[in-house]
Amino acid sequence: MDVFEAIETRRSVRAFRPDPVPRETVERLLAAAAWAPSGSNIQPWKVRVVTGEAWRKLCETVSAWRDAHPGEEDPDYAYYPKTWREPYLGRRRKLGWALYGLLGIGRGDKEKAFRQHGRNFIFFGAPVGMIFTIDQDMELGSWLDYGMFVQTLMLAARGEGLHSCAQGAWVYHHPRVRQALGIPDSEKIVCGMALGYADAGAPENGLLPEREPVSGFARFLD
């Protein structure tokens, strides 16, 4: 597919088939993503790719702790704003209600919502999981570079017929992620990612969030 098709068909997939993804394919995707730009070419990204037993250990470690400590979180950094306001609050709520509607989760059904959120910690069933980290002493510019790296990886995945879901949820359980994967305190967890083949029959994969039109966020100055 061309680059525009890859961009327009990339979405956050939340249900995957168990079909394996060859290691050679994952390595090819990461090699492509490494061409993402970074200030002074410092390339601040570090990636742990988890499959098989490593996947199982990570998912079981985080899921078991979360089930035993519902509602307890310890984010590695503040992913979202501390105070929500419009238009961001409205967009967030609209997305959440749309997803839960597809899954038959009613407003206020905390138990079902908790279980659905917990699917983050099995990478939504994807056979390949990734955890991205950055050295603690890197500054904001390197985080911007990191976003370009992750996006390039997701677009490369579409070129292989794969789907993905970038996951901020892992950040909220970084002590368990560090424990399972042996990540040192000198690195900060940026996000996780599920990678695999989308389950076309899963209702949640029918979610197509709206995008603000160009006229809503861009100004052309002549």
MIDOMI-632460 format. One record per residue (C-alpha): residue number from 0; residue in three letters; x, y, z. Coordinates in nm, 4 decimals, padded with zeros to 6 digits, always signed. Example, Ala and Ser with C-alpha at 12.3 -4.5 7.8 and 13.67 -1.06 7.14 Angstrom:
BEGIN
+-----+------+----------+----------+----------+
!  nr ! rest !       px !       py !       pz !
+-----+------+----------+----------+----------+
!   0 !  ala ! +01.2300 ! -00.4500 ! +00.7800 !
!   1 !  ser ! +01.3670 ! -00.1060 ! +00.7140 !
+-----+------+----------+----------+----------+
REM end
This chain:
BEGIN
+-----+------+----------+----------+----------+
!  nr ! rest !       px !       py !       pz !
+-----+------+----------+----------+----------+
!   0 !  met ! +00.0000 ! +00.0000 ! +00.0000 !
!   1 !  asp ! +00.1121 ! +00.3563 ! -00.0534 !
!   2 !  val ! +00.1960 ! +00.5846 ! +00.2350 !
!   3 !  phe ! -00.1432 ! +00.7586 ! +00.2377 !
!   4 !  glu ! -00.3269 ! +00.4268 ! +00.2566 !
!   5 !  ala ! -00.1007 ! +00.3172 ! +00.5414 !
!   6 !  ile ! -00.1722 ! +00.6401 ! +00.7307 !
!   7 !  glu ! -00.5467 ! +00.6269 ! +00.6742 !
!   8 !  thr ! -00.5858 ! +00.2574 ! +00.7633 !
!   9 !  arg ! -00.3708 ! +00.2671 ! +01.0776 !
!  10 !  arg ! -00.5886 ! +00.2542 ! +01.3852 !
!  11 !  ser ! -00.5718 ! +00.1312 ! +01.7435 !
!  12 !  val ! -00.6663 ! -00.2350 ! +01.7174 !
!  13 !  arg ! -00.7851 ! -00.3866 ! +02.0457 !
!  14 !  ala ! -00.8349 ! -00.7502 ! +01.9434 !
!  15 !  phe ! -00.5803 ! -00.9605 ! +01.7563 !
!  16 !  arg ! -00.5607 ! -01.3072 ! +01.6086 !
!  17 !  pro ! -00.3008 ! -01.5391 ! +01.7658 !
!  18 !  asp ! -00.1214 ! -01.5892 ! +01.4330 !
!  19 !  pro ! +00.2538 ! -01.5546 ! +01.4928 !
!  20 !  val ! +00.4548 ! -01.2720 ! +01.3399 !
!  21 !  pro ! +00.7994 ! -01.3896 ! +01.2244 !
!  22 !  arg ! +01.0940 ! -01.2349 ! +01.4047 !
!  23 !  glu ! +01.2406 ! -01.1374 ! +01.0667 !
!  24 !  thr ! +00.9312 ! -00.9265 ! +00.9994 !
!  25 !  val ! +00.9568 ! -00.7496 ! +01.3349 !
!  26 !  glu ! +01.3244 ! -00.6787 ! +01.2753 !
!  27 !  arg ! +01.2439 ! -00.5362 ! +00.9308 !
!  28 !  leu ! +00.9811 ! -00.3064 ! +01.0824 !
!  29 !  leu ! +01.2210 ! -00.1829 ! +01.3508 !
!  30 !  ala ! +01.4920 ! -00.1232 ! +01.0914 !
!  31 !  ala ! +01.2467 ! +00.0899 ! +00.8933 !
!  32 !  ala ! +01.1381 ! +00.2798 ! +01.2048 !
!  33 !  ala ! +01.5023 ! +00.3569 ! +01.2842 !
!  34 !  trp ! +01.4996 ! +00.5938 ! +00.9851 !
!  35 !  ala ! +01.2706 ! +00.8273 ! +01.1825 !
!  36 !  pro ! +01.4292 ! +01.1693 ! +01.2382 !
!  37 !  ser ! +01.5881 ! +01.2670 ! +01.5666 !
!  38 !  gly ! +01.7659 ! +01.5826 ! +01.6755 !
!  39 !  ser ! +02.1385 ! +01.5569 ! +01.5956 !
!  40 !  asn ! +02.0669 ! +01.1929 ! +01.5021 !
!  41 !  ile ! +02.0902 ! +01.0812 ! +01.8671 !
!  42 !  gln ! +01.8216 ! +00.8103 ! +01.8164 !
!  43 !  pro ! +01.6977 ! +00.7955 ! +02.1784 !
!  44 !  trp ! +01.4749 ! +00.4875 ! +02.1425 !
!  45 !  lys ! +01.5198 ! +00.1510 ! +02.3128 !
!  46 !  val ! +01.2824 ! -00.1390 ! +02.2513 !
!  47 !  arg ! +01.2091 ! -00.4678 ! +02.4303 !
!  48 !  val ! +01.0246 ! -00.7065 ! +02.1991 !
!  49 !  val ! +00.8391 ! -00.9732 ! +02.3966 !
!  50 !  thr ! +00.7036 ! -01.2993 ! +02.2606 !
!  51 !  gly ! +00.6621 ! -01.6509 ! +02.3952 !
!  52 !  glu ! +00.7709 ! -01.7017 ! +02.7560 !
!  53 !  ala ! +00.8794 ! -01.3378 ! +02.8010 !
!  54 !  trp ! +00.5336 ! -01.2268 ! +02.6838 !
!  55 !  arg ! +00.3669 ! -01.4636 ! +02.9293 !
!  56 !  lys ! +00.5836 ! -01.3535 ! +03.2222 !
!  57 !  leu ! +00.5239 ! -00.9838 ! +03.1614 !
!  58 !  cys ! +00.1486 ! -01.0197 ! +03.1120 !
!  59 !  glu ! +00.1030 ! -01.2466 ! +03.4135 !
!  60 !  thr ! +00.3151 ! -01.0265 ! +03.6397 !
!  61 !  val ! +00.1244 ! -00.7078 ! +03.5623 !
!  62 !  ser ! -00.2219 ! -00.8662 ! +03.5384 !
!  63 !  ala ! -00.1876 ! -01.0518 ! +03.8698 !
!  64 !  trp ! -00.0732 ! -00.7395 ! +04.0555 !
!  65 !  arg ! -00.3486 ! -00.5304 ! +03.9005 !
!  66 !  asp ! -00.6181 ! -00.7817 ! +03.9958 !
!  67 !  ala ! -00.4902 ! -00.7831 ! +04.3540 !
!  68 !  his ! -00.4668 ! -00.4028 ! +04.3736 !
!  69 !  pro ! -00.7584 ! -00.2628 ! +04.1696 !
!  70 !  gly ! -00.7390 ! +00.1098 ! +04.1162 !
!  71 !  glu ! -00.3797 ! +00.1397 ! +04.2334 !
!  72 !  glu ! -00.1473 ! +00.2915 ! +03.9752 !
!  73 !  asp ! +00.2014 ! +00.4396 ! +03.9800 !
!  74 !  pro ! +00.2680 ! +00.6162 ! +03.6485 !
!  75 !  asp ! +00.6251 ! +00.6565 ! +03.5324 !
!  76 !  tyr ! +00.5274 ! +01.0046 ! +03.4086 !
!  77 !  ala ! +00.2115 ! +01.2106 ! +03.3600 !
!  78 !  tyr ! +00.0762 ! +01.0926 ! +03.0249 !
!  79 !  tyr ! -00.2401 ! +01.3023 ! +03.0411 !
!  80 !  pro ! -00.2988 ! +01.6592 ! +03.1627 !
!  81 !  lys ! -00.3601 ! +01.6936 ! +03.5340 !
!  82 !  thr ! -00.6664 ! +01.9104 ! +03.4699 !
!  83 !  trp ! -00.8962 ! +01.8178 ! +03.1826 !
!  84 !  arg ! -01.0678 ! +02.0861 ! +02.9751 !
!  85 !  glu ! -01.2439 ! +02.1185 ! +02.6427 !
!  86 !  pro ! -01.2086 ! +02.0204 ! +02.3679 !
!  87 !  tyr ! -00.9856 ! +01.7399 ! +02.5030 !
!  88 !  leu ! -01.2239 ! +01.6153 ! +02.7703 !
!  89 !  gly ! -01.5095 ! +01.5860 ! +02.5219 !
!  90 !  arg ! -01.2972 ! +01.3964 ! +02.2721 !
!  91 !  arg ! -01.1781 ! +01.1548 ! +02.5388 !
!  92 !  arg ! -01.5280 ! +01.0852 ! +02.6656 !
!  93 !  lys ! -01.6662 ! +01.0392 ! +02.3154 !
!  94 !  leu ! -01.4011 ! +00.7799 ! +02.2359 !
!  95 !  gly ! -01.4558 ! +00.5910 ! +02.5600 !
!  96 !  trp ! -01.8335 ! +00.5836 ! +02.5230 !
!  97 !  ala ! -01.8051 ! +00.4696 ! +02.1600 !
!  98 !  leu ! -01.5694 ! +00.1842 ! +02.2497 !
!  99 !  tyr ! -01.7753 ! +00.0676 ! +02.5457 !
! 100 !  gly ! -02.0910 ! +00.0919 ! +02.3371 !
! 101 !  leu ! -01.9483 ! -00.1500 ! +02.0812 !
! 102 !  leu ! -01.8605 ! -00.3882 ! +02.3648 !
! 103 !  gly ! -02.1945 ! -00.3597 ! +02.5413 !
! 104 !  ile ! -02.0413 ! -00.1985 ! +02.8497 !
! 105 !  gly ! -02.2888 ! +00.0418 ! +03.0077 !
! 106 !  arg ! -02.1962 ! +00.3655 ! +03.1777 !
! 107 !  gly ! -02.1122 ! +00.2981 ! +03.5371 !
! 108 !  asp ! -02.0368 ! -00.0719 ! +03.4835 !
! 109 !  lys ! -01.6998 ! -00.0528 ! +03.6543 !
! 110 !  glu ! -01.6386 ! -00.4268 ! +03.6660 !
! 111 !  lys ! -01.6715 ! -00.4774 ! +03.2899 !
! 112 !  ala ! -01.4724 ! -00.1600 ! +03.2231 !
! 113 !  phe ! -01.1968 ! -00.2853 ! +03.4550 !
! 114 !  arg ! -01.1821 ! -00.6175 ! +03.2700 !
! 115 !  gln ! -01.1741 ! -00.4499 ! +02.9301 !
! 116 !  his ! -00.8960 ! -00.2157 ! +03.0399 !
! 117 !  gly ! -00.7117 ! -00.5211 ! +03.1666 !
! 118 !  arg ! -00.6849 ! -00.6523 ! +02.8109 !
! 119 !  asn ! -00.4091 ! -00.3952 ! +02.7663 !
! 120 !  phe ! -00.1956 ! -00.6231 ! +02.9796 !
! 121 !  ile ! -00.2240 ! -00.9176 ! +02.7453 !
! 122 !  phe ! -00.1495 ! -00.6876 ! +02.4515 !
! 123 !  phe ! -00.5116 ! -00.7387 ! +02.3409 !
! 124 !  gly ! -00.4171 ! -01.0916 ! +02.2391 !
! 125 !  ala ! -00.1422 ! -00.9844 ! +01.9990 !
! 126 !  pro ! +00.1449 ! -01.2356 ! +01.9753 !
! 127 !  val ! +00.4072 ! -00.9606 ! +01.9792 !
! 128 !  gly ! +00.4357 ! -00.6977 ! +02.2497 !
! 129 !  met ! +00.6814 ! -00.4122 ! +02.2674 !
! 130 !  ile ! +00.7921 ! -00.1928 ! +02.5556 !
! 131 !  phe ! +00.9640 ! +00.1332 ! +02.4639 !
! 132 !  thr ! +01.2031 ! +00.3107 ! +02.6991 !
! 133 !  ile ! +01.4180 ! +00.6217 ! +02.6985 !
! 134 !  asp ! +01.7092 ! +00.7238 ! +02.9180 !
! 135 !  gln ! +01.5961 ! +00.9265 ! +03.2186 !
! 136 !  asp ! +01.8180 ! +01.2225 ! +03.1337 !
! 137 !  met ! +01.6704 ! +01.2828 ! +02.7871 !
! 138 !  glu ! +01.4719 ! +01.6034 ! +02.7442 !
! 139 !  leu ! +01.1468 ! +01.6956 ! +02.5695 !
! 140 !  gly ! +01.3003 ! +01.7112 ! +02.2224 !
! 141 !  ser ! +01.3977 ! +01.3447 ! +02.2429 !
! 142 !  trp ! +01.0420 ! +01.2551 ! +02.3436 !
! 143 !  leu ! +00.9193 ! +01.4296 ! +02.0282 !
! 144 !  asp ! +01.1697 ! +01.2246 ! +01.8298 !
! 145 !  tyr ! +01.0383 ! +00.9136 ! +02.0001 !
! 146 !  gly ! +00.6848 ! +00.9825 ! +01.8819 !
! 147 !  met ! +00.8066 ! +00.9949 ! +01.5230 !
! 148 !  phe ! +00.9856 ! +00.6633 ! +01.5722 !
! 149 !  val ! +00.6751 ! +00.4915 ! +01.7096 !
! 150 !  gln ! +00.4527 ! +00.6308 ! +01.4341 !
! 151 !  thr ! +00.6990 ! +00.5206 ! +01.1662 !
! 152 !  leu ! +00.6946 ! +00.1711 ! +01.3158 !
! 153 !  met ! +00.3143 ! +00.1562 ! +01.3074 !
! 154 !  leu ! +00.3010 ! +00.2733 ! +00.9457 !
! 155 !  ala ! +00.5657 ! +00.0192 ! +00.8457 !
! 156 !  ala ! +00.3494 ! -00.2474 ! +01.0112 !
! 157 !  arg ! +00.0579 ! -00.1526 ! +00.7865 !
! 158 !  gly ! +00.2849 ! -00.2077 ! +00.4868 !
! 159 !  glu ! +00.3190 ! -00.5693 ! +00.6038 !
! 160 !  gly ! -00.0566 ! -00.6100 ! +00.6510 !
! 161 !  leu ! -00.0186 ! -00.5872 ! +01.0290 !
! 162 !  his ! -00.1991 ! -00.3726 ! +01.2826 !
! 163 !  ser ! -00.0899 ! -00.2237 ! +01.6120 !
! 164 !  cys ! -00.2037 ! -00.0430 ! +01.9215 !
! 165 !  ala ! +00.0217 ! +00.2026 ! +02.1026 !
! 166 !  gln ! -00.0436 ! +00.1609 ! +02.4753 !
! 167 !  gly ! +00.0107 ! +00.4203 ! +02.7438 !
! 168 !  ala ! -00.1420 ! +00.1810 ! +02.9993 !
! 169 !  trp ! +00.1888 ! +00.0063 ! +03.0687 !
! 170 !  val ! +00.3318 ! +00.3330 ! +03.2008 !
! 171 !  tyr ! +00.0959 ! +00.3105 ! +03.4997 !
! 172 !  his ! +00.2471 ! -00.0214 ! +03.6092 !
! 173 !  his ! +00.6126 ! +00.0455 ! +03.5395 !
! 174 !  pro ! +00.7445 ! -00.1235 ! +03.8592 !
! 175 !  arg ! +00.6007 ! -00.4571 ! +03.7450 !
! 176 !  val ! +00.7198 ! -00.4027 ! +03.3885 !
! 177 !  arg ! +01.0699 ! -00.3308 ! +03.5183 !
! 178 !  gln ! +01.0556 ! -00.6407 ! +03.7359 !
! 179 !  ala ! +00.9461 ! -00.8717 ! +03.4545 !
! 180 !  leu ! +01.1849 ! -00.7392 ! +03.1899 !
! 181 !  gly ! +01.4825 ! -00.6308 ! +03.3984 !
! 182 !  ile ! +01.4592 ! -00.2654 ! +03.2950 !
! 183 !  pro ! +01.6977 ! -00.0468 ! +03.4979 !
! 184 !  asp ! +01.5906 ! +00.2666 ! +03.6844 !
! 185 !  ser ! +01.8084 ! +00.4696 ! +03.4464 !
! 186 !  glu ! +01.5408 ! +00.4208 ! +03.1777 !
! 187 !  lys ! +01.1872 ! +00.5609 ! +03.1736 !
! 188 !  ile ! +00.9057 ! +00.3613 ! +03.0133 !
! 189 !  val ! +00.7528 ! +00.5580 ! +02.7258 !
! 190 !  cys ! +00.4717 ! +00.3242 ! +02.6199 !
! 191 !  gly ! +00.3945 ! -00.0255 ! +02.5036 !
! 192 !  met ! +00.2632 ! -00.1590 ! +02.1737 !
! 193 !  ala ! +00.0605 ! -00.4583 ! +02.0614 !
! 194 !  leu ! +00.1526 ! -00.5891 ! +01.7157 !
! 195 !  gly ! -00.0133 ! -00.8576 ! +01.5079 !
! 196 !  tyr ! -00.3026 ! -00.9380 ! +01.2763 !
! 197 !  ala ! -00.6389 ! -00.7797 ! +01.3548 !
! 198 !  asp ! -00.9343 ! -00.9971 ! +01.4500 !
! 199 !  ala ! -01.1810 ! -00.8763 ! +01.1886 !
! 200 !  gly ! -01.4766 ! -01.0201 ! +01.3777 !
! 201 !  ala ! -01.4132 ! -00.8369 ! +01.7045 !
! 202 !  pro ! -01.6666 ! -00.5540 ! +01.7556 !
! 203 !  glu ! -01.4114 ! -00.3231 ! +01.9177 !
! 204 !  asn ! -01.2127 ! -00.3196 ! +01.5951 !
! 205 !  gly ! -01.5036 ! -00.1445 ! +01.4289 !
! 206 !  leu ! -01.4201 ! +00.1711 ! +01.6236 !
! 207 !  leu ! -01.3159 ! +00.4510 ! +01.3891 !
! 208 !  pro ! -01.2639 ! +00.7701 ! +01.5906 !
! 209 !  glu ! -01.3409 ! +01.0996 ! +01.4217 !
! 210 !  arg ! -01.0636 ! +01.3354 ! +01.3276 !
! 211 !  glu ! -01.0750 ! +01.7121 ! +01.3442 !
! 212 !  pro ! -01.0834 ! +01.8621 ! +00.9930 !
! 213 !  val ! -00.7819 ! +02.0564 ! +00.8752 !
! 214 !  ser ! -00.9794 ! +02.3797 ! +00.9114 !
! 215 !  gly ! -01.0137 ! +02.3066 ! +01.2830 !
! 216 !  phe ! -00.6421 ! +02.2946 ! +01.3676 !
! 217 !  ala ! -00.4492 ! +02.4626 ! +01.0848 !
! 218 !  arg ! -00.4126 ! +02.8249 ! +00.9821 !
! 219 !  phe ! -00.2742 ! +02.9174 ! +00.6423 !
! 220 !  leu ! -00.0913 ! +03.2495 ! +00.6488 !
! 221 !  asp ! -00.0114 ! +03.4172 ! +00.3143 !
+-----+------+----------+----------+----------+
REM end
